[in-house]
Amino acid sequence: MNKFKASLIVIVVFFFQLSVAQKSTISEKNIESKLSKSGNYFYNMECDKSLIFAKSALNDAYEINNNSLIALSYNIIALNFQEFSDAKQALSYFNKALEYSKLTDNDTIKNSIYNNLGSFYSYKLKDFKSSIQYYNQALIYSKKIKDSTEITYTQLNIASAYFAISDFKNGIHYLNDSKGYVTRKGELEAKISLSSLYGSYYSHINDTINAERFFKQAIEISKQNKSELVASNICEVYYDFSMHYKKNKDFEKANYYLTLYDSLKSKIYNDEKANSVQYQGLHIELDEYKRQVDKIDGEKVMQDKHNKESKLIIILFIFVVIILLLLMLTLYKNSTIRDKSNLELKKANEALVLAKESAEEASQMKSQFVSTITHELRTPLYGVIGITDIIVDEHKELANSPHLKSLKFSAKYLLSLVNDILQINKIDENRIVLESLIFNLTDEIATIKNSLDFIANRNHDVLIVEIDTAIPEFLIGDKLRLSQIIMNLASNALKFTKNGSVVITADLEKVEGTMNYITFKVKDTGIGIAKEYQDKIFDKFVQIERKEEDYQGTGLGLTIVTKLIDLFKSEIHLESEENVGTTFTFTIGFEYDEEKSKEIINNIEVDISSTETYNILVVEDNKINQVVTKKIIQNSNMTCTIVDDGYAAMVALDREHFDLILMDINMPLINGFETTRKIRAKGITIPIIALTAFDKQEVTEEAFSSGMNDIIVKPFEPLKLYQVISDQIDKKEDKES
């Protein structure tokens, strides 16, 4: 396969000089000049001279502590060792180059190093899977710096790696993408690579005419330049051309080009050059050892100072240990005496009973506290979200205001945290039962994608959805819990991915009877999770320490995901690698019933709007919530009257006719349940809907027993309120007719 070395040091130095112009000191310019000369010598395969200048540049870069120049120096040293020395040394210097590049904000250097690492794994270690990963990382940086040349060179490298493992299907896309730029503006080396790769591709598909045309074209292009680096590329072209003829049983031509390959390779990679590189490499290694010795000496001085300062701490520690041992001895004696006493054992058992009762009481108090605090937080959040919508509605010029969007996003974010706390509490107390509802999987995931586009755009991520067309259009299961799982995983992936992608996929795994088992994956190209933390991230309140940013959240999202997946009798799997990305996978079975699906679809109400004007009584003590609810009702072509408490509501009912009542539950003087009972006792049958910030499951039983017809939890979408009002009034009219 053609050996293509794009983005050489000469190119890197050119762009680097632009990026460090603000530090144009004499010493930096001298170092850049040495690196430029080193790159030129490397281009002509005079590796001994290239290493002399690279070694000098490296020493100077260390002297002024310039991480960018250190990274560049190690990079070109590694390239020289890659050509004429052992692979272990080359990899060591590449890793040092990468280490120092990460200490800079120079994406051009990072792009070059990742590209060269990809080539090293391809052509030295023959580890093409790793090389493709490095090339893809280089492609990210080349796109980030918007360098068309580097993007094209990287695409050629990726195509070459795929071709090396006979994956021509994936490789040809990258080759075709690079063709236009190489043809118009590509350098000589790029054109050689493009022609040679097309030669290999057509040879693979047995198109002999085009294969030979492109191989010969590569050879003709190489004659335009006699540098040894170009010769090293054409050397590989001879080899690929020979393999083509061998494949087609033209052994005479195969032998001819194989002879050219051996001859040119012997000329370029001879023992004299290899020995020169080894000799210069020894000098570089000696410098490295000296730097390590100096570092060890400095650390020894610091360690001696630290040891002196630690003596007092050690003495205090010994003193504390002695005291603790004495205390432990005393406790042991007391424990022995206590164990011998039957009376003490009886008291201990009684204490255990009391402790159990206390624990149960504490658990009940915890549930009550969670319920109360979520109610108290949801009430003002309803006001914040509603008032924001009112401002946008009354002031159209503010519709795209980033401040209003941020306000609404923050309120909804706080609401999601409140819901997380309530959700985990309900799961822990086994108060969640999965529902069986008809739903369309594509629509549900599309809704999730739309709600997450804001985060994706903010982080410059691409959010992709891939749904297997074999999945039935309508399924039966708990769509709300499934949406919660995917929403948590996808939003989490977007938080830890910048300038990358998050892919949500759903594939039909198997069908057993009426059950369709679907495998879901949420895959990102983010910062990944270290192996030592991968077993901890599903625990409550755990937030792994990140290297780049401080991400906000409760640490409950993945815990909720795990527990919800347990309810589906499934399990979640994690694959992650730092700086590469993370993939979560789980499989859930959903029922498919064609007849039931048709029945539900036929009963779907297309138009929920009404031309009638309904008069609504709103019973609400919170002034802000009164404003919000009134605005929502008026926007739906309805009128409303607002009262502050239950007693005022009964007075209003005596004076005026209402079509429906929206009843708050938590009010002073008399609560919503008791108010509803008094209204029903008077024989009033108009629909009453509970409008509450309490969790629906907590109030459902008492709400319906008091005479209420339905429940809406604040905050809510206006469309939801319109639907419930219309449904309840229609039901009442149907009964009366």
C-alpha positions in Angstrom: 0.0 0.0 0.0 1.2 3.5 -0.9 3.2 5.1 1.9 2.0 8.7 2.1 3.6 11.2 4.6 1.5 14.4 4.6 2.0 17.4 6.8 5.8 17.3 7.1 7.7 19.4 9.6 8.4 22.0 7.0 4.7 22.7 6.7 4.2 22.5 10.4 6.9 25.1 11.1 5.4 27.4 8.6 2.0 27.5 10.3 3.6 27.4 13.7 5.6 30.6 12.9 2.3 32.3 12.3 0.8 31.1 15.6 3.8 32.2 17.8 4.5 35.5 16.1 3.5 37.3 19.3 6.6 35.8 21.0 9.1 36.7 18.3 12.2 36.7 20.4 15.6 36.0 18.8 16.0 32.6 20.5 12.6 31.4 19.3 13.4 32.5 15.7 16.7 30.6 15.9 14.9 27.5 17.0 12.3 27.8 14.3 15.1 28.2 11.7 16.8 25.1 13.0 13.5 23.1 12.8 13.0 24.4 9.2 16.4 23.2 8.2 15.9 19.9 10.0 12.6 19.5 8.0 14.3 20.2 4.7 17.1 17.7 5.4 14.4 15.1 6.3 12.6 15.8 3.1 15.8 14.9 1.2 16.2 11.8 3.6 19.5 13.2 5.0 18.4 12.0 8.4 21.8 12.5 10.1 21.8 16.2 9.3 18.1 16.5 10.1 18.8 15.0 13.6 21.7 17.4 14.3 19.5 20.4 13.8 16.5 18.8 15.6 18.7 17.9 18.6 20.0 21.5 18.8 16.5 22.9 18.5 15.2 20.6 21.2 18.0 21.7 23.7 17.2 25.4 23.0 13.5 24.8 23.4 14.0 23.2 26.8 16.3 26.2 27.7 13.5 28.7 27.1 10.8 26.3 28.3 8.7 26.6 25.1 6.3 23.6 25.0 5.3 24.2 21.4 8.9 24.1 20.1 9.7 21.1 22.3 6.8 19.2 20.8 7.9 20.1 17.2 11.5 19.0 18.0 10.4 15.6 19.3 8.1 15.2 16.4 10.8 15.5 13.7 13.2 13.4 15.8 10.5 10.7 15.9 10.1 10.9 12.1 13.8 10.3 11.6 13.9 7.3 13.9 10.8 6.0 12.2 12.7 5.9 8.9 16.0 4.5 9.9 16.0 3.3 13.5 13.9 1.1 15.7 10.2 1.6 16.1 10.3 1.6 19.9 12.5 4.8 20.0 10.3 6.4 17.4 7.1 5.7 19.4 8.8 7.1 22.5 9.6 10.4 20.9 6.1 10.6 19.2 4.5 10.2 22.7 6.8 12.9 24.1 5.8 15.2 21.2 2.1 14.5 21.9 2.6 15.0 25.7 4.1 18.5 25.2 1.6 19.5 22.4 -1.3 18.9 24.9 0.3 21.6 27.1 -0.3 24.1 24.3 -3.3 25.5 22.5 -1.7 25.0 19.0 -4.1 22.7 17.1 -1.8 22.7 14.0 0.9 20.9 16.0 -1.6 18.4 17.4 -2.9 17.7 13.9 0.6 17.0 12.6 1.6 14.7 15.5 -1.6 12.7 15.3 -1.2 12.3 11.6 2.4 11.1 12.0 1.3 8.7 14.8 -1.3 7.3 12.4 1.4 6.7 9.7 3.7 5.1 12.3 1.1 2.6 13.4 0.2 1.9 9.7 3.7 1.4 8.3 5.8 0.3 11.2 3.5 -1.7 13.5 0.9 -2.6 10.9 -1.8 -1.8 13.5 -4.2 -0.2 11.1 -7.1 -0.1 13.6 -5.0 2.2 15.9 -3.7 4.2 12.9 -7.3 5.0 11.8 -8.1 6.2 15.3 -5.1 8.6 15.2 -5.9 9.7 11.7 -9.5 10.5 12.8 -8.2 12.5 15.7 -5.9 14.4 13.2 -9.0 15.0 11.0 -10.8 16.6 13.9 -8.0 19.1 14.5 -7.5 19.8 10.7 -11.2 20.6 10.4 -11.0 22.7 13.6 -8.3 24.9 12.1 -10.1 24.8 8.7 -7.0 23.8 6.8 -8.1 22.3 3.5 -4.6 20.9 2.7 -4.4 19.1 6.1 -8.0 17.8 5.7 -7.2 16.4 2.3 -3.8 14.8 3.4 -5.5 13.2 6.4 -8.3 11.8 4.2 -5.7 10.2 1.9 -4.0 8.7 4.9 -7.3 7.2 6.2 -8.0 5.8 2.7 -4.6 4.2 2.6 -5.1 2.6 6.0 -8.5 1.1 5.1 -7.0 -0.2 1.8 -4.2 -1.9 3.7 -6.8 -4.0 5.5 -8.7 -4.6 2.3 -11.6 -2.4 3.5 -12.1 -0.7 0.2 -15.7 0.1 0.9 -14.9 2.5 3.7 -11.6 3.7 2.2 -13.0 4.8 -1.2 -15.2 7.5 0.4 -12.2 9.3 1.8 -10.3 8.9 -1.4 -13.1 10.4 -3.5 -13.5 13.3 -1.0 -9.8 14.2 -1.4 -9.7 13.9 -5.2 -11.0 17.4 -6.1 -8.6 19.3 -3.9 -5.5 17.2 -4.9 -6.3 17.6 -8.5 -6.6 21.4 -8.2 -4.1 22.4 -5.6 -2.4 19.2 -4.3 1.4 19.0 -4.0 3.4 16.4 -5.8 3.4 13.9 -3.0 -0.4 14.1 -2.7 -0.8 13.5 -6.4 1.4 10.5 -6.3 -0.5 9.1 -3.4 -3.9 9.8 -5.0 -2.9 8.0 -8.3 -1.4 5.0 -6.5 -4.4 4.5 -4.2 -6.7 4.6 -7.2 -4.4 2.1 -8.8 -4.8 -0.2 -5.8 -8.6 0.3 -5.7 -9.1 -0.6 -9.4 -6.8 -3.5 -9.0 -9.0 -4.7 -6.1 -12.1 -4.5 -8.3 -10.3 -6.2 -11.2 -10.4 -3.2 -13.4 -6.9 -3.9 -14.9 -6.9 -1.0 -17.4 -7.7 1.7 -14.9 -5.4 0.2 -12.3 -2.4 0.2 -14.7 -3.3 3.7 -15.9 -3.2 5.1 -12.4 0.0 3.3 -11.3 1.8 4.6 -14.4 0.4 8.0 -13.7 1.9 8.0 -10.2 5.3 7.0 -11.6 5.2 9.8 -14.2 4.3 12.4 -11.6 7.2 11.3 -9.4 9.7 12.2 -12.2 8.9 15.8 -11.6 10.9 15.8 -8.3 14.1 13.8 -7.4 14.0 14.2 -3.6 14.5 11.1 -1.7 11.2 11.5 0.2 9.4 11.4 -3.1 11.6 8.4 -4.0 10.5 6.6 -0.8 6.8 7.1 -1.9 7.5 5.9 -5.5 9.3 2.9 -4.0 6.0 1.8 -2.4 4.2 2.5 -5.8 6.6 0.0 -7.5 5.8 -2.6 -4.8 2.0 -2.1 -5.2 2.3 -2.2 -9.0 4.3 -5.5 -8.7 1.6 -7.0 -6.5 -1.0 -5.9 -9.1 0.8 -7.8 -11.9 1.4 -10.8 -9.6 -2.3 -10.9 -8.9 -3.0 -10.9 -12.6 -0.3 -13.6 -13.2 1.8 -11.4 -15.3 5.0 -12.5 -13.5 7.4 -10.9 -15.9 6.2 -7.4 -15.2 5.6 -8.2 -11.5 9.3 -9.2 -11.3 10.4 -6.1 -13.1 8.7 -3.7 -10.7 9.7 -5.7 -7.7 13.3 -5.4 -8.8 12.8 -1.6 -9.1 11.3 -1.6 -5.6 14.3 -3.6 -4.1 16.8 -1.4 -5.9 15.3 1.9 -4.8 14.7 0.7 -1.3 18.3 -0.3 -0.9 19.4 3.1 -2.2 17.2 5.0 0.3 17.4 2.8 3.4 21.1 1.7 3.5 23.2 0.7 6.5 25.2 3.9 6.3 22.2 6.1 6.8 20.8 3.9 9.5 24.1 3.9 11.4 24.2 7.7 11.1 20.8 8.0 12.6 21.7 5.6 15.4 24.9 7.7 16.1 22.9 11.0 16.3 20.2 9.2 18.2 22.8 8.3 20.9 23.6 11.9 21.4 19.9 12.8 21.7 19.4 9.9 24.2 22.4 11.2 26.3 20.8 14.7 26.4 17.5 13.0 27.5 19.3 11.1 30.3 21.0 14.3 31.4 17.7 16.1 31.6 16.2 13.2 33.6 19.2 13.3 36.0 18.8 17.0 36.5 15.1 16.5 37.2 15.8 13.7 39.7 18.4 15.9 41.5 15.8 18.8 41.7 13.2 16.4 43.0 15.7 15.0 45.6 16.3 18.5 47.0 12.5 19.1 47.3 12.1 15.6 48.8 14.7 16.4 51.5 12.9 19.6 52.3 9.6 17.8 52.5 11.1 15.1 54.8 12.3 17.7 57.2 8.9 19.4 57.3 7.2 16.0 57.8 9.1 14.9 60.9 6.8 16.8 63.2 3.8 15.4 61.5 5.1 11.8 61.9 5.7 12.4 65.6 2.2 13.7 66.1 0.8 10.8 64.1 2.6 8.3 66.3 1.3 10.1 69.4 -2.3 9.9 68.0 -1.9 6.2 67.2 -0.8 5.5 70.7 -3.9 7.3 72.1 -6.1 5.4 69.7 -4.6 2.1 70.8 -5.3 2.9 74.4 -8.9 3.8 73.6 -9.3 0.6 71.6 -8.0 -1.4 74.6 -10.5 0.4 76.9 -13.4 -0.3 74.4 -12.4 -3.9 74.2 -12.6 -4.4 78.0 -15.9 -2.6 78.1 -17.3 -4.7 75.3 -16.2 -7.9 77.1 -18.0 -6.9 80.3 -21.1 -5.9 78.3 -21.2 -9.2 76.4 -21.3 -11.1 79.7 -24.5 -9.4 80.9 -27.8 -10.9 79.8 -29.5 -7.7 80.8 -27.4 -5.7 78.5 -28.2 -8.0 75.6 -31.9 -7.6 76.3 -31.5 -3.8 76.3 -29.6 -4.0 73.1 -32.4 -6.0 71.4 -34.9 -3.4 72.6 -32.7 -0.7 71.2 -32.6 -2.4 67.9 -36.4 -2.4 67.8 -36.5 1.3 68.6 -33.8 1.9 66.0 -35.9 0.1 63.4 -39.0 2.1 64.2 -36.9 5.3 64.1 -35.5 4.3 60.7 -39.0 3.7 59.3 -40.1 7.1 60.7 -37.1 8.8 59.2 -37.8 7.1 55.8 -41.4 8.4 56.0 -40.2 11.9 57.0 -37.7 11.8 54.0 -40.5 11.0 51.6 -42.6 13.7 53.1 -39.7 16.2 52.8 -39.0 15.3 49.2 -42.7 15.7 48.3 -42.9 19.1 50.1 -39.6 20.5 48.7 -40.5 19.5 45.2 -43.9 21.2 45.5 -42.4 24.3 46.9 -39.8 24.5 44.1 -42.3 23.6 41.3 -44.7 26.4 42.3 -42.3 29.3 41.6 -40.8 27.6 38.6 -44.3 27.5 37.1 -44.3 31.3 37.5 -40.9 31.8 36.0 -41.6 29.7 32.9 -45.1 31.1 32.5 -44.0 34.8 32.9 -41.2 34.2 30.4 -43.8 33.0 27.8 -46.0 36.0 28.6 -43.1 38.4 28.0 -42.3 36.7 24.6 -46.0 36.8 23.7 -46.5 40.5 24.6 -43.1 41.7 23.2 -42.5 39.9 19.9 -39.2 41.8 19.5 -37.8 39.7 22.4 -38.7 36.4 20.9 -35.0 35.7 20.0 -33.6 37.3 23.1 -30.7 35.1 24.4 -31.4 36.4 28.0 -35.0 35.1 27.9 -34.0 31.8 26.4 -31.3 31.4 29.1 -33.9 32.3 31.8 -36.4 29.7 30.5 -33.6 27.1 30.0 -32.3 27.7 33.6 -35.8 27.3 35.0 -36.4 24.1 33.0 -32.9 22.8 34.1 -33.8 23.5 37.8 -37.1 21.7 37.2 -35.3 18.7 35.8 -33.1 18.5 38.9 -36.2 18.6 41.1 -37.7 15.8 39.0 -34.5 13.8 39.3 -34.6 13.9 43.1 -38.3 13.0 43.1 -37.7 10.2 40.6 -34.9 8.5 42.5 -36.9 8.7 45.7 -39.9 7.0 44.0 -37.7 4.3 42.4 -36.1 3.6 45.8 -39.5 3.1 47.4 -40.7 0.9 44.6 -43.5 3.3 43.7 -43.0 3.2 39.9 -45.0 0.7 37.8 -44.4 0.5 34.1 -47.3 1.5 31.8 -48.4 -0.1 28.5 -49.1 2.6 26.0 -49.1 2.7 22.2 -46.3 4.8 20.8 -44.2 5.5 17.8 -40.5 5.1 18.5 -39.3 7.4 15.7 -41.5 10.2 17.0 -40.4 9.8 20.6 -36.7 9.9 19.7 -37.3 12.9 17.3 -38.9 14.8 20.3 -35.8 14.0 22.4 -33.5 15.2 19.6 -35.4 18.5 19.2 -35.2 19.2 22.9 -31.5 18.5 23.0 -30.6 20.6 19.9 -29.9 23.6 22.1 -27.1 21.8 24.0 -25.7 20.3 20.8 -25.5 23.7 19.1 -24.0 25.2 22.1 -21.2 22.6 22.2 -20.8 22.6 18.4 -21.9 18.9 18.4 -23.7 16.9 15.7 -26.7 15.0 17.2 -27.5 12.0 14.9 -30.5 9.6 15.1 -30.5 6.2 13.3 -33.6 4.1 13.6 -33.8 0.5 12.1 -36.6 0.5 9.5 -37.4 -3.1 10.6 -38.8 -1.8 13.9 -42.7 -1.8 13.8 -44.3 1.7 13.4 -46.2 1.4 16.7 -45.1 -0.4 19.9 -46.7 -1.1 23.2 -44.8 -0.2 26.4 -43.8 2.6 28.8 -42.7 5.4 26.4 -42.2 7.9 29.2 -39.6 5.8 31.0 -37.9 4.9 27.8 -37.7 8.6 26.9 -36.3 9.4 30.3 -33.5 6.8 29.8 -32.5 8.1 26.3 -32.8 11.8 27.3 -30.5 11.3 30.3 -27.9 9.4 28.3 -28.0 11.7 25.3 -27.9 14.9 27.4 -25.0 13.5 29.4 -23.1 12.6 26.2 -23.6 16.1 24.8 -22.3 17.7 28.1 -19.0 15.9 27.8 -18.6 16.2 24.0 -17.2 19.4 22.3 -16.9 19.7 18.5 -17.9 16.1 18.1 -20.9 13.9 17.6 -23.5 12.0 19.6 -25.3 9.2 17.8 -28.6 7.6 19.1 -29.3 4.3 17.4 -32.1 1.8 17.7 -31.8 -1.6 16.1 -34.2 -4.6 16.1 -32.2 -7.3 17.9 -34.7 -10.2 17.7 -38.5 -11.0 17.6 -40.0 -13.6 20.0 -43.7 -14.0 19.5 -45.3 -10.5 19.9 -42.2 -9.1 21.7 -39.7 -7.0 19.7 -36.3 -6.7 21.4 -34.7 -3.4 20.5 -31.0 -2.5 21.2 -30.4 1.1 21.9 -27.0 2.8 21.7 -25.9 6.3 22.7 -22.4 6.9 21.4 -20.3 10.0 21.7 -16.9 11.2 20.7 -16.3 13.1 23.9 -13.6 13.0 26.6 -14.4 9.4 27.7 -14.3 7.9 31.2 -11.1 6.5 32.8 -11.3 2.8 33.6 -11.0 3.3 37.3 -14.2 5.4 37.3 -16.3 3.3 35.0 -17.8 1.1 37.9 -18.7 4.2 39.9 -20.5 6.5 37.5 -23.9 4.7 38.1 -23.8 5.4 41.9 -25.9 8.2 43.4 -24.5 11.7 43.4 -21.2 10.6 41.8 -19.6 13.1 39.5 -16.2 12.0 38.1 -13.5 14.6 38.2 -12.9 16.0 34.8 -9.7 17.4 33.4 -11.1 20.3 31.3 -14.3 21.7 32.8 -16.6 21.6 35.8 -19.9 20.1 34.6 -23.0 20.9 36.7 -25.7 18.4 37.7 -26.9 16.3 40.7 -25.1 13.1 39.8 -28.4 11.3 39.6 -28.9 10.9 35.9 -27.1 7.6 35.3 -28.5 6.2 38.6 -32.0 6.9 37.3 -31.1 5.3 34.0 -29.8 2.1 35.7 -32.9 1.8 37.9 -35.3 2.4 35.1 -33.6 -0.2 32.9 -33.8 -2.6 35.9 -37.6 -2.0 35.8 -37.6 -3.1 32.1 -35.7 -6.3 33.3 -32.6 -5.4 31.3 -29.1 -4.1 32.0 -26.9 -1.3 30.6 -23.4 -1.8 29.3 -20.6 0.8 29.0 -17.6 1.1 26.7 -15.4 4.1 27.0 -11.9 5.2 26.2 -10.4 8.5 27.3 -10.1 11.1 24.5 -11.9 8.7 22.1 -15.5 8.5 23.4 -18.2 6.6 25.3 -20.9 4.2 24.3 -23.9 3.1 26.4 -25.9 0.0 25.2 -29.1 -1.6 26.5 -31.8 -3.8 25.1 -35.6 -3.6 25.9 -38.4 -5.7 24.7 -41.7 -4.0 23.5 -44.9 -5.7 22.5 -46.3 -5.3 19.0 -50.1 -5.8 18.5 -51.2 -4.8 15.0 -55.0 -4.8 15.8 -54.7 -2.8 18.9 -52.4 -0.3 17.2 -55.0 0.2 14.4 -57.7 0.8 16.9 -55.7 3.5 18.8 -54.7 5.2 15.5 -58.3 5.4 14.3 -59.3 7.0 17.6 -56.6 9.7 17.6 -58.2 13.2 17.7 -56.6 15.3 15.0 -58.1 18.7 16.0 -58.4 19.5 19.7 -59.4 23.2 19.2 -62.8 24.4 20.0 -64.8 27.4 18.5 -66.8 27.7 21.8 -65.8 30.1 24.5 -65.7 28.5 27.9 -65.8 30.3 31.2 -63.3 28.9 33.7 -63.1 29.4 37.4 -59.4 29.4 38.7 -58.9 28.8 42.4 -55.3 29.8 43.1 -53.7 31.7 46.1 -50.3 32.5 44.4 -50.5 35.9 42.7 -47.8 35.2 40.1 -49.4 31.8 39.2 -52.7 33.6 38.8 -51.2 35.8 36.2 -49.7 32.9 34.3 -52.8 30.7 34.3 -55.0 33.6 33.3 -52.8 34.4 30.3 -52.7 30.8 29.2 -56.5 30.5 29.4 -57.1 33.8 27.6 -54.7 32.8 24.8 -57.0 29.8 24.1 -60.1 31.9 23.4 -61.6 31.3 26.9 -62.5 33.6 29.8 -61.7 33.1 33.4 -62.4 34.4 36.9 -59.7 34.1 39.6 -60.4 33.7 43.3 -57.8 33.3 46.2 -59.3 30.5 48.2 -62.0 27.8 48.4 -64.6 29.9 50.3 -64.3 32.6 47.6 -64.8 29.8 45.0 -68.1 28.7 46.5 -69.3 32.3 46.6 -68.4 32.7 42.9 -70.2 29.6 41.9 -73.4 30.9 43.5 -73.2 34.2 41.5 -72.0 33.0 38.1 -72.1 30.0 35.7 -68.8 28.3 34.9 -68.0 25.5 32.5 -65.0 24.1 34.5 -62.9 24.7 37.6 -59.1 24.7 37.9 -58.4 23.9 41.6 -55.1 24.4 43.4 -54.6 21.9 46.2 -52.3 23.6 48.7 -54.2 26.7 49.8 -54.7 28.6 53.1 -58.0 28.5 55.0 -59.3 25.4 53.1 -57.4 23.1 50.8 -58.4 22.0 47.3 -59.7 18.6 48.3 -62.0 19.9 51.0 -63.2 22.7 48.7 -64.1 20.1 46.1 -66.0 18.0 48.6 -68.1 21.1 49.6 -68.8 21.9 46.0 -70.0 18.4 45.3 -72.1 18.4 48.4 -74.0 21.3 46.9 -74.9 19.2 43.9 -72.6 21.1 41.5 -71.4 18.6 38.8 -69.2 20.8 36.6 -65.7 19.3 35.9 -63.0 20.1 38.5 -59.3 19.7 37.5 -56.6 19.7 40.2 -53.8 22.2 39.2 -51.0 21.3 41.5 -47.2 21.2 42.0 -47.4 18.0 44.0 -46.4 14.7 42.3 -49.4 13.2 40.5 -49.1 9.8 42.2 -49.1 11.3 45.6 -52.4 13.1 45.2 -54.3 10.9 42.7 -56.2 8.8 45.2 -57.4 11.7 47.4 -58.1 13.9 44.3 -60.5 11.4 42.8 -62.1 10.4 46.1 -62.9 14.1 46.8 -64.7 14.4 43.5 -62.1 15.9 41.2 -62.1 14.7 37.5 -58.5 15.0 36.5 -55.0 16.3 37.6 -52.5 18.5 35.9 -49.0 18.9 37.4 -47.3 22.4 37.3 -45.4 23.5 35.3 -47.2 22.2 32.2 -47.4 22.9 28.5 -50.4 25.1 27.5 -51.5 22.5 24.9 -51.8 19.9 27.7 -54.2 22.2 29.6 -56.3 22.9 26.5 -56.6 19.2 25.9 -57.7 18.3 29.4 -60.2 21.2 29.6 -61.8 20.3 26.2 -61.9 16.5 27.1 -63.6 17.1 30.5 -66.2 19.6 29.1 -67.0 17.2 26.2 -67.5 14.3 28.7 -69.9 16.3 30.8 -71.9 17.3 27.7 -72.0 13.7 26.5 -73.4 12.6 29.9 -76.1 15.3 29.9 -77.2 14.6 26.4 
